[in-house]
């Protein structure tokens, strides 16, 4: 399926490239990695594992990524199958990358935290573009997105400039609401994507209030550990969407069927 020519693609292109151009040319200073990023509220050791709360709270990513990959593997005829599989693969790898980082937080280990997240984001982006814009070009979209995503992490590592990485993170989050609003859907349950975006937003808020939540819960759980739990629920919404959705009819730009 290819969307009809008109205003949709130019606006989508502006939505994707606009933030990058703004970061590179309007905000013309590099964004370095803040070393305070590595300072977390919960640094307790348990079972010999440093920063146990932040390490163990990544387990849900492995669970959600595993069931998502299994679903894609069993459904050979699903659209954008490769991209969805890569998305869930990235989610599962977050368990290992983020766990390793939180065991010993520093810039070097942070690379392994960010690579899986980038793989997940780019897999999601490629899947959505394929299903809404051009299914024929899924492989090219996926490979291009992965090269850009992984390249953004490598660029940050060797230049200490986060601008491209920030763009890679925010672009799918900007594109999801637009694709749902501007493009006619082929399947039901697309609103589950918005649930995922909302949960990811809550996860970012929890991360920001790491110390506050840690104190508010009487050291029961830190904001960063809570962030992991809430963020893992976001790809679970995507899994539920894929599992429950069904093809829908279309009349003009209106979806017919369940939403």
N, C-alpha and C positions, 0 to 999 in steps of 0.2 A: 504494500500500500504506500503510495506517495501522496502527500498532502497536495491539494490543488494550489497552483501558483497564485500569487497575490501578496498580501501584506504579511502573512504569517512568518515565512522564512526570513525576510529582512529584519523583522522585529526580533525574532529568535537570535539571529546573528548579532544584532546589536546588544541583546541581553547577555549573550555569551562573551563577546569581545569587549563590550563597553567597560566592565569592571577591570579587565586586564589593562586596557589602554589608560584608564584612570590611575591605576596603581603604578604603571611604568612611567607615565609622562606628566600627570598632574601631581601625583605624590612621588616626586622624583628622587626621594632619598631611600636608600635601602632600609628594610625593616629587619633589624638584627634579632637574634634569639635572646629573649629576656632570661637571664640566668635565674631569676626568681621563680621562673616556671617550674624549676626542679624542686622547689620547697613545698612539701605537702603537709597537711595537718596531721594525718595519721601515719606515724613512722614506727608503729609497734611491730615487734618481731613475734611470730608465732610459728611453732613447729620448725624452727630454724630458718624461716623465710622472712627476709627483710621486707618491711612495708607490706605486711601480709594482707591487710584489707584491700589495698589498691591492686595487689597482684591477684588475689583470689576472686575479686569481683569481676574479673575478665572472663570467668568460666562460661557465663551465659553467651558470650560471643561464639565460643566453640560450639555450644549446643545449637544455637540458632543457625549458624553457618552450616553445621553438619546436616540439619534437617532440610535446609534450603537446597544444598547441593544434592542431597538424596532425591528431593522432589524433581529437580531439573534432570537428574540422571534417568529417572523412571519415565519421564514424559518427553520422549524423543521428538514429538511433533509440535511442541510448544514454540511460539514465536520468540525470537531473540534468545534462544536457549543458551547459546555460548556466553552471551553477555550476562544473563541472569546467573549462570553458573559461576562466572568470574566474580560477580558481585558477592555471592555467598561464600566463595572461596576466600575473598578478601576479609569478609566478616569473621570467618573461622580463624584466619591467620592473625587477626587482632589479638586473640587469646595469647598467642606465643610472643608476638612483637611487643604488645603492651605489658604483658607479664614480665618479660625480660627487662624492659625499660624501667618499670616500677621497682624491680628488685635492686637495680643500681641506677638511679636517675642521673643522667648527664647527657650532653649533646650527642655523644657517640651512640649510646643505646637508644636515644630518641629517634634516630634514623630508622631503627627497626620497629619502632612504634608507629611511625608515620607511613612507612611503605605499605603495610597491609590496609590501613585506612584509605590511602590513596587508591589502591587497587579496587577496593570496594566502591568508592565514590565514582571512579571511572567506569567500572562495570555497570553500575546503576545508570550513569549518564548515557552510555552507549546503548543500553537496553531501551531506555526511554526514547532516545532519538530514533532508534531503529523502528520501534513500534509506532511512533507518531509521524515520522518524517520520511524515512526510506528504509524499508526492510531489506531491500536488495543489497544495501551497502553496510550491513551489520558488521561484517568482519573488518572492513576498512575502518569503520567508526571505532570499533573496539580496540584494534591495534593502535590507531592514532591516539585515542584517549589514554591508553596505558602508557605509551611512550611519553606523552606530555605529562601525565601524572607522576610516573616514576622519575622523569627528568626534573620535575619541580623539587622533589626531595633531594636529588643529587645536587641540583643547583644551590639549594639552601645550604647543604653540607659544606660545599667548597667555596661559597661566597658569603655565607652568613647573611643572606638576603631572603626574607620570607615572602616577598611580594607575589611571585608566581605560585608558590604553594598556597597562599591565602586564596588566590583566584581559583585554583583547582578545588579547594574546599567549598567555596561559596557558590560556584557556578551551578552544580546540580540542584542546590537548594533554591536558587532563583528560577531555574528552568522548570522544575516540577509544577509549581502553581500555574506558570504560563502555559505549559503544554496541556494541562488539564482544561484551562479556560479557553484556549485558542483553537485547539485541535479536536475534532470529533473523535470520540473513543471507539475502539474496536471491541472492548471488553467491559464488563461490569466491574464494579468495586474499585474504580480508580481513586475514589476518595480515601482509600486506605493509604495512598501515598502521602496525602496531606496529614493523616494521623502520624505517619513516620516523621515528617518534617517537624510537626509540633513537638513530638517526643524528643527529637534531636535538639530542638531549641531549649526545651526544659533541661536537657542534659548539660548544655552549655551554661545555663544559669546555675545549676548545681555545682559545676566546676568552679565558677566564679566565686561562689560562697562556700568554698571548701572549709575554711576555718570556722565560719559562722555555723554551718550545719553540724560540724563536729562538736562544737560547744553546745549548740541547741539540743542535740541528742545525748548530751552527757557522755561524749566520746563513744557513743554506740556505733555511729557510722559517719564517715567524713563526706563532705560534698563531692569529692573526687570519686570516691567509691560509689556513691549514689549515682554519679554521672555515668559510670560504666553500666550500672544496672538499667538505668533509664534509656541510655543510648542503645543497648542491646535489644530493647523492645522495639526500636525503630525498624531494623531489618525484619523483625518478626511480623510487623504489619505488612511488609512487602511480601513475605512468605504467605500470610493469610490471603492477601490479594490474589496472588498467583494460584493458590489452591482453590479459592472460592469463585473466581471470576468465570464468566461464560461469554461467548460471543454475543454481540448485540446487533440489531439492525440499525439503520441510519436513514434519516430523512433530512437532507440538507446538512446542517451543522448540528442537529439535535440528536441526542442519544435516545434510543428507544430500548426499553428494557430496564432492568434493575440498575440502580446507581448506588 
